[in-house]
Amino acid sequence: MISPDLLQAEVVTILRADTILIAALPENSNGVREMQWKGTAFQYPCVRVERPNLQLQSNSGACEHRVSDAVVRVSVHSKVDSSISAQQVLGLVEKALRGRTITTAALRATQLYVISMAPVSPETLPGQPSAPGEVWTGSINLRTIVSEL
């Protein structure tokens, strides 16, 4: 069975290797982390990669599933008075991942393609106005087919 953690780790690795993206983050490669990372000391803007949602596909009647349809979600968070910083970093994430094929010893993911990109917006409570210096968040969802090797 394909582990979503392996695909998540590879997406983090790809983003950390993108020199243009890393140059835009104050923490350099530490600015890209898994969404479930529990650290409390970090700087904005930052990038977070969620564990992919895998939908297993049948393998022509075989009892094991070796192919999955995967959706990878990456979010960008910025804390400035404008959404522009988060928008720029989100564009760099999209450029680094669009069309990428991932191959490791354990899996192969065909070309990642964008299925949606949520506009950058402030993280506020419903009905509350945005405030200066609050967190702006945008996300991108990419789809791929993952095969176990």
LUMDOLUM-823547 format. One record per residue (C-alpha): residue number from 1; residue in one letter; y negated, z, x negated. Coordinates in Angstrom, 2 decimals. Last residue first. Layout:
% LUMDOLUM-823547
+-----+------+---------+---------+---------+
| seq | type |      c2 |      c3 |      c1 |
+-----+------+---------+---------+---------+
| NUM |    a |       Y |       Z |       X |
...
+-----+------+---------+---------+---------+
END
This chain:
% LUMDOLUM-823547
+-----+------+---------+---------+---------+
| seq | type |      c2 |      c3 |      c1 |
+-----+------+---------+---------+---------+
| 149 |    l |   -0.51 |   -7.08 |   -7.20 |
| 148 |    e |   -1.77 |   -5.83 |   -3.83 |
| 147 |    s |   -3.97 |   -8.33 |   -2.07 |
| 146 |    v |   -7.46 |   -7.64 |   -0.71 |
| 145 |    i |   -9.24 |  -10.07 |    1.61 |
| 144 |    t |  -13.00 |   -9.65 |    1.48 |
| 143 |    r |  -15.92 |   -8.63 |    3.65 |
| 142 |    l |  -19.35 |   -7.37 |    2.61 |
| 141 |    n |  -21.60 |   -4.95 |    4.44 |
| 140 |    i |  -25.11 |   -4.30 |    3.09 |
| 139 |    s |  -27.20 |   -1.21 |    3.60 |
| 138 |    g |  -30.78 |    0.01 |    3.70 |
| 137 |    t |  -32.18 |    3.52 |    3.44 |
| 136 |    w |  -35.70 |    4.93 |    3.01 |
| 135 |    v |  -35.93 |    8.64 |    2.24 |
| 134 |    e |  -39.18 |   10.39 |    2.98 |
| 133 |    g |  -42.18 |   10.42 |    0.69 |
| 132 |    p |  -44.78 |    9.91 |    3.40 |
| 131 |    a |  -43.46 |   10.78 |    6.87 |
| 130 |    s |  -41.73 |    8.58 |    9.43 |
| 129 |    p |  -42.39 |    9.37 |   13.07 |
| 128 |    q |  -39.78 |   11.33 |   15.03 |
| 127 |    g |  -38.18 |    9.88 |   18.16 |
| 126 |    p |  -34.68 |    9.94 |   16.73 |
| 125 |    l |  -34.61 |   12.01 |   13.53 |
| 124 |    t |  -35.71 |   10.11 |   10.50 |
| 123 |    e |  -34.05 |    8.18 |    7.68 |
| 122 |    p |  -36.70 |    5.54 |    7.11 |
| 121 |    s |  -35.71 |    1.90 |    7.44 |
| 120 |    v |  -34.40 |   -0.86 |    5.21 |
| 119 |    p |  -32.93 |   -3.66 |    7.25 |
| 118 |    a |  -29.18 |   -3.64 |    7.72 |
| 117 |    m |  -27.42 |   -6.49 |    5.93 |
| 116 |    s |  -24.41 |   -7.99 |    7.62 |
| 115 |    i |  -21.30 |  -10.07 |    6.95 |
| 114 |    v |  -22.01 |  -10.77 |    3.28 |
| 113 |    y |  -19.17 |  -12.40 |    1.38 |
| 112 |    l |  -16.92 |  -10.98 |   -1.31 |
| 111 |    q |  -14.75 |  -13.67 |   -2.85 |
| 110 |    t |  -11.10 |  -12.69 |   -2.87 |
| 109 |    a |  -10.03 |   -9.16 |   -3.77 |
| 108 |    r |   -7.12 |   -8.82 |   -6.17 |
| 107 |    l |   -5.27 |   -5.56 |   -6.70 |
| 106 |    a |   -3.36 |   -3.25 |   -9.04 |
| 105 |    a |   -3.89 |   -4.61 |  -12.57 |
| 104 |    t |   -7.42 |   -5.57 |  -11.58 |
| 103 |    t |   -9.01 |   -8.68 |  -10.08 |
| 102 |    i |  -12.24 |   -8.72 |   -8.12 |
| 101 |    t |  -13.77 |  -11.97 |   -6.89 |
| 100 |    r |  -17.55 |  -11.92 |   -6.50 |
|  99 |    g |  -19.23 |  -14.34 |   -4.09 |
|  98 |    r |  -22.03 |  -11.92 |   -3.25 |
|  97 |    l |  -21.71 |   -8.70 |   -5.28 |
|  96 |    a |  -24.47 |   -8.67 |   -7.91 |
|  95 |    k |  -26.95 |  -10.64 |   -5.76 |
|  94 |    e |  -26.44 |   -8.31 |   -2.80 |
|  93 |    v |  -26.96 |   -5.25 |   -5.00 |
|  92 |    l |  -30.14 |   -6.77 |   -6.44 |
|  91 |    g |  -31.44 |   -7.46 |   -2.93 |
|  90 |    l |  -30.73 |   -3.85 |   -1.95 |
|  89 |    v |  -32.70 |   -2.73 |   -5.02 |
|  88 |    q |  -35.72 |   -4.77 |   -3.89 |
|  87 |    q |  -35.53 |   -3.54 |   -0.30 |
|  86 |    a |  -35.19 |    0.09 |   -1.42 |
|  85 |    s |  -38.32 |   -0.21 |   -3.57 |
|  84 |    i |  -40.25 |   -2.06 |   -0.85 |
|  83 |    s |  -39.62 |    0.54 |    1.88 |
|  82 |    s |  -42.92 |    2.29 |    1.19 |
|  81 |    d |  -44.08 |    5.86 |    0.64 |
|  80 |    v |  -41.35 |    6.51 |   -1.91 |
|  79 |    k |  -37.90 |    8.03 |   -1.70 |
|  78 |    s |  -35.32 |    5.30 |   -2.04 |
|  77 |    h |  -31.72 |    5.02 |   -0.86 |
|  76 |    v |  -29.49 |    1.97 |   -1.14 |
|  75 |    s |  -26.24 |    1.60 |    0.76 |
|  74 |    v |  -23.06 |   -0.32 |   -0.01 |
|  73 |    r |  -20.44 |   -1.04 |    2.62 |
|  72 |    v |  -17.17 |   -2.81 |    1.76 |
|  71 |    v |  -15.16 |   -4.27 |    4.62 |
|  70 |    a |  -11.57 |   -5.08 |    3.77 |
|  69 |    d |   -8.95 |   -7.34 |    5.35 |
|  68 |    s |   -5.70 |   -6.16 |    3.87 |
|  67 |    v |   -2.69 |   -7.79 |    2.22 |
|  66 |    r |    0.46 |   -6.11 |    0.90 |
|  65 |    h |    1.72 |   -4.51 |    4.10 |
|  64 |    e |    5.31 |   -3.39 |    3.66 |
|  63 |    c |    8.10 |   -3.94 |    6.21 |
|  62 |    a |    8.19 |   -7.68 |    5.77 |
|  61 |    g |    7.79 |   -9.65 |    8.99 |
|  60 |    s |    5.44 |  -12.27 |    7.59 |
|  59 |    n |    3.31 |   -9.72 |    5.68 |
|  58 |    s |    1.34 |   -8.17 |    8.50 |
|  57 |    q |   -2.32 |   -7.55 |    7.84 |
|  56 |    l |   -3.67 |   -4.08 |    7.12 |
|  55 |    q |   -7.26 |   -3.40 |    8.09 |
|  54 |    l |   -9.00 |   -1.64 |    5.20 |
|  53 |    n |  -12.35 |    0.15 |    5.59 |
|  52 |    p |  -13.82 |    0.44 |    2.14 |
|  51 |    r |  -14.72 |    3.83 |    0.65 |
|  50 |    e |  -18.53 |    3.80 |    0.63 |
|  49 |    v |  -20.63 |    2.70 |   -2.34 |
|  48 |    r |  -23.92 |    4.53 |   -2.95 |
|  47 |    v |  -26.98 |    3.17 |   -4.76 |
|  46 |    c |  -29.95 |    5.21 |   -5.94 |
|  45 |    p |  -33.74 |    5.01 |   -5.86 |
|  44 |    y |  -34.26 |    7.90 |   -6.22 |
|  43 |    q |  -33.08 |   10.58 |   -8.63 |
|  42 |    f |  -30.02 |   12.79 |   -8.75 |
|  41 |    a |  -29.10 |   16.46 |   -8.97 |
|  40 |    t |  -26.99 |   17.46 |   -5.95 |
|  39 |    g |  -23.62 |   16.04 |   -6.88 |
|  38 |    k |  -20.94 |   15.74 |   -4.20 |
|  37 |    w |  -19.98 |   12.08 |   -4.63 |
|  36 |    q |  -18.52 |   10.91 |   -1.28 |
|  35 |    m |  -20.71 |    7.78 |   -1.26 |
|  34 |    e |  -19.35 |    6.74 |   -4.66 |
|  33 |    r |  -21.99 |    6.35 |   -7.33 |
|  32 |    v |  -24.61 |    4.00 |   -8.72 |
|  31 |    g |  -27.67 |    5.78 |  -10.14 |
|  30 |    n |  -25.47 |    7.06 |  -12.97 |
|  29 |    s |  -25.63 |    3.51 |  -14.36 |
|  28 |    n |  -29.39 |    3.82 |  -15.06 |
|  27 |    e |  -30.68 |    7.17 |  -13.77 |
|  26 |    p |  -34.14 |    5.73 |  -13.05 |
|  25 |    l |  -32.62 |    2.70 |  -11.28 |
|  24 |    a |  -34.20 |   -0.77 |  -11.59 |
|  23 |    a |  -32.72 |   -1.33 |  -15.07 |
|  22 |    i |  -29.27 |   -0.73 |  -13.59 |
|  21 |    l |  -29.73 |   -3.57 |  -11.12 |
|  20 |    i |  -30.81 |   -6.03 |  -13.83 |
|  19 |    t |  -28.03 |   -4.91 |  -16.17 |
|  18 |    d |  -25.22 |   -5.39 |  -13.66 |
|  17 |    a |  -22.33 |   -3.45 |  -15.22 |
|  16 |    r |  -22.86 |   -0.40 |  -13.00 |
|  15 |    l |  -22.66 |   -2.65 |   -9.93 |
|  14 |    i |  -19.32 |   -4.11 |  -11.02 |
|  13 |    t |  -17.90 |   -0.67 |  -11.88 |
|  12 |    v |  -18.96 |    0.77 |   -8.51 |
|  11 |    v |  -17.30 |   -2.19 |   -6.75 |
|  10 |    e |  -14.16 |   -1.60 |   -8.83 |
|   9 |    a |  -14.06 |    2.09 |   -7.93 |
|   8 |    q |  -14.38 |    1.29 |   -4.20 |
|   7 |    l |  -11.49 |   -1.19 |   -4.44 |
|   6 |    l |   -9.30 |    1.40 |   -6.14 |
|   5 |    d |  -10.28 |    4.12 |   -3.66 |
|   4 |    p |   -9.30 |    1.89 |   -0.73 |
|   3 |    s |   -5.71 |    2.13 |   -1.98 |
|   2 |    i |   -3.50 |   -0.85 |   -1.20 |
|   1 |    m |    0.00 |    0.00 |    0.00 |
+-----+------+---------+---------+---------+
END
